[in-house]
Amino acid sequence: MVKKSLCGLDADEMCDLIRASGFTAAHALLISNSIYKKSISDISDIAKIPYRLKEELSNIAVSGINLPLSSEVSADKSVKYLFRTETGKEFETVYIPDNKRNTVCVSTQSGCRMGCSFCVTARYGFRGNLSAGEIVNQIVAIPEADKVTHIVFMGMGEPMDNLENVLKACRIITAEWGLAISSRNVTVSTVGIMPGIKQFLERSACNLTLSLYSPYSEERKKSIPAENQYPVQEIINMMKNFPVKKKRRLSLAYVMIKDLNDTDYHLEGLKSILKGSQIRVNLLPFHPDWKDQNFSSSKERMQFFKHNLIVSGISSSIRKSRGADISAACGLLAIR
Ligand code: SF4
């Protein structure tokens, strides 16, 4: 019999499992807290539940907390972890400490099938979707689990291509019975899969960020094949018109590459597609990998973009580059 993984169960599923053994919802809550808030990986170590429940549970379930295989520490203290599923799919997670803000960048798939030309993950190919439990495990199984304040879904994979597992992981991360991290501190990133974005906006309260690359469709198509099916202007129009609740953030991630997408022409394009919207633009430095011929835009150029966007009424910020020496830039985890 294949044992159920407790990490990845939502409140109803946990209750059903515990009640089937003749125990109560209160016991289910104790178990959820032990898995999601205390990272207890051995069922026999769960405190305050009867011995008989531990025994019965051990026969049908495992905690589902699986430690990373290896890790690499960056000069700026970011840590990249390598995980492997039971079926041998590998994926990466990055922990990024920054004063009181400690972020985990999680993967949603092993590899990716979106084929973006600038992305190292795309070269790895697609190995499979991660379950909600495998996504949540990337937070609860790392040594820094109790320090995590923010989650970004910007690791390997396209979240909208694994939507149900991503939505369930978001529910577990934000629920009181789960990790209890505010939805304001959880951001899901996409290259623009329209039907998935629509559902995500309707069914989750978490933040959304769209990876833009270029404001021009013809240029974007060359690097992001999804643009052929879902033109960016239509996605931005949908984001503009979606009634966003207070404190939920919809943003664009714009990785700036020297001479490729940081010209005045691109700045004008950005201003034009975002005119009249509340969407924020996060400008990010580009992390070239060892095969790249391209380089990041200069700090001065990034400042110029930021200033011009703000003057045009578009909220904008420059994000720090983290973990460059371990190829751990959020959104583009390098496979070495
Ligand atoms: S950029 Fe994102 S969506 Fe595109 S191939 Fe890489 S992981 Fe997939």
Residues whose N, C-alpha, C, O or C-beta is under 5 A from the ligand:
A	BS01	SF4	C112 M114 G115 C116 C119 T121 A122 G155 M156 G157 E158 V191 G331
